Amino acid sequence: MPVETLVEMIPDYAKDLRLNLTSLFRQTELNETQMWGTVAACAMACRNGLLIEELLPEAAKHLSATALEAAKAAAAMMGMNNIYYRFGHLSSNAKYKELPSRLRMNVIRTHGADPVDFELWCLAVSAINGCGVCVDSHERVVREKGLTEEAVLTAVRIASTLHGLATVLEAESYVETQ
C-alpha cells in the first residue's frame, strides 16, 4: 500500500507526521468516500508529485470514478477560488467584494458527487490554501448539511498532515540530491 511507502520515507525528525499519517486511515468520523476524496483533493492541493503519485491511485481504489474526478475538481477550483477570495478579504478596498468574480465555477453544479462530500473536499483544500473566507463558507455548508465538528476536524487533520508531509518530502528531495 502506498501509505506504507510514504511512511517509510518520513525521516525521524518528522516522526510525528509518521504517526499522524498512519492514524488518519483508522479514523471513523468520515466515511470511505469522504476520507479518500479528502486525501485525493489534499494531495493535489499540496502540489507534491510524490504524494500525488502515491495517493491518487490508492484513492482511485476506494472512490468511484465520479467521486475521484470531483475530488480533483475541488482541488482545481479551490486553487483558483482561494486566491481570488483571499485577495478580497486581505485588501482594504471594500469595492473588490462587491464586484462579480467573473470566474467560471460550473463544476460546483456538475461534479456528480455527493454535495456534502464535495463541500468537505473544498473545505480541506481551502484550509491548505489558507483562505479564511472559503473555509468559513464551506464549513458552514457541511455543518448545515449534517456533518459534525469531529468530521470537519478529521478532514482538516488529513489536510494538515498531508501538507506537513509534502513539506518534508520536498525538503528531503533537495537534501538527497546534494
C-alpha positions in Angstrom: 0.0 0.0 0.0 1.4 3.4 -0.9 0.8 4.7 2.6 3.4 2.4 3.9 5.8 3.6 1.2 5.3 7.2 2.3 5.6 6.2 6.0 9.0 4.6 5.3 10.2 7.8 3.6 9.5 10.0 6.6 12.7 10.9 8.4 13.0 10.6 12.2 12.8 14.4 12.7 9.2 14.2 11.4 8.2 11.0 13.2 5.0 12.8 14.5 3.9 13.0 10.8 4.5 9.3 10.5 2.2 8.6 13.5 -0.4 11.0 12.3 -0.4 9.7 8.7 -1.0 6.1 9.9 -3.7 7.1 12.3 -5.6 9.0 9.6 -6.5 5.8 7.8 -8.0 4.4 11.0 -10.3 7.3 11.7 -14.1 6.7 11.9 -15.5 10.2 11.6 -15.6 10.2 7.8 -17.0 7.5 5.5 -14.7 5.9 3.0 -15.6 8.3 0.1 -15.3 11.3 2.3 -11.9 10.2 3.6 -10.3 9.1 0.3 -11.8 12.1 -1.6 -10.2 14.4 1.0 -6.9 12.5 0.6 -7.1 12.9 -3.2 -8.1 16.6 -3.1 -5.5 17.5 -0.5 -2.7 15.5 -2.3 -3.3 17.6 -5.3 -3.6 20.9 -3.3 -0.2 20.1 -1.7 1.4 20.1 -5.1 3.8 17.4 -4.2 4.5 14.9 -7.0 5.2 12.0 -4.7 2.0 12.5 -2.7 0.0 12.7 -6.0 1.8 9.7 -7.4 1.3 7.5 -4.4 -2.1 8.6 -3.1 -4.2 9.3 -6.1 -4.0 5.7 -7.4 -4.8 4.4 -3.9 -7.8 6.8 -3.7 -9.0 5.5 -7.0 -9.3 2.1 -5.4 -11.8 3.5 -2.8 -13.7 6.0 -4.9 -16.0 5.8 -7.9 -14.6 7.4 -11.0 -17.1 10.3 -10.5 -16.0 10.9 -6.9 -12.3 10.9 -7.8 -12.9 13.4 -10.6 -15.0 15.5 -8.2 -12.2 15.5 -5.6 -9.7 16.6 -8.3 -12.2 19.3 -9.4 -12.5 20.5 -5.8 -8.7 20.9 -5.7 -8.6 22.7 -9.0 -11.5 25.0 -8.4 -10.3 25.9 -4.9 -6.8 26.5 -6.2 -8.4 29.3 -8.2 -11.1 30.5 -5.7 -8.9 30.6 -2.7 -6.6 33.1 -4.3 -9.5 35.2 -5.6 -11.5 35.3 -2.4 -8.4 35.6 -0.1 -7.4 38.7 -2.1 -10.8 40.3 -1.5 -10.5 39.5 2.2 -7.0 40.8 2.6 -7.5 44.0 0.6 -8.7 47.1 2.4 -10.6 48.2 -0.7 -14.2 47.0 0.0 -15.2 47.6 -3.6 -13.5 44.3 -4.6 -16.0 42.3 -2.5 -18.9 44.0 -4.4 -17.7 43.3 -7.9 -18.5 40.0 -9.6 -15.7 37.4 -9.7 -16.3 36.6 -13.4 -14.7 33.2 -12.7 -16.3 30.0 -14.1 -17.3 27.6 -11.4 -19.7 25.3 -13.2 -18.2 22.3 -11.5 -20.0 23.3 -8.3 -23.2 22.1 -10.0 -21.9 19.4 -12.3 -19.3 17.4 -10.2 -21.8 14.4 -9.8 -20.5 13.5 -6.3 -22.5 13.8 -3.0 -22.8 17.6 -2.4 -21.7 17.3 1.2 -18.5 15.3 0.2 -17.7 17.9 -2.5 -18.1 20.8 0.0 -15.9 18.9 2.5 -13.1 18.5 -0.1 -13.4 22.2 -0.9 -13.1 23.0 2.8 -10.0 20.8 3.3 -8.3 22.3 0.2 -9.2 25.8 1.4 -7.5 25.0 4.8 -4.3 24.1 2.9 -4.5 27.2 0.8 -5.2 29.5 3.8 -8.4 31.1 2.6 -10.5 32.0 5.6 -13.4 33.2 3.6 -13.7 29.8 1.8 -13.0 27.8 5.0 -15.8 29.6 6.7 -18.2 29.3 3.8 -17.6 25.6 3.2 -17.6 24.8 6.9 -21.0 26.4 7.4 -22.4 24.4 4.5 -21.1 21.0 5.6 -22.4 21.7 9.2 -25.8 22.7 7.9 -25.9 19.5 5.8 -25.3 17.4 8.9 -21.5 16.8 9.3 -20.2 17.0 12.8 -17.4 19.2 14.1 -15.4 16.0 14.6 -15.8 15.1 10.9 -14.8 18.6 9.8 -11.7 18.4 12.0 -10.8 15.0 10.7 -10.8 16.4 7.1 -8.6 19.3 8.3 -6.3 16.8 10.1 -5.9 15.0 6.8 -5.2 18.3 5.1 -2.6 19.4 7.7 -0.9 16.0 7.9 -0.5 15.8 4.1 0.7 19.4 3.9 3.3 18.7 6.5 4.3 15.5 4.7 4.6 17.4 1.4 6.9 19.9 3.1 9.2 17.2 4.4 9.2 15.2 1.2 10.0 18.3 -0.8 12.8 19.4 1.6 14.3 15.9 1.7 14.3 15.7 -2.1 16.8 18.6 -2.1 18.9 17.1 0.7 19.1 13.8 -1.2 20.4 15.4 -4.4 23.3 17.2 -2.7 
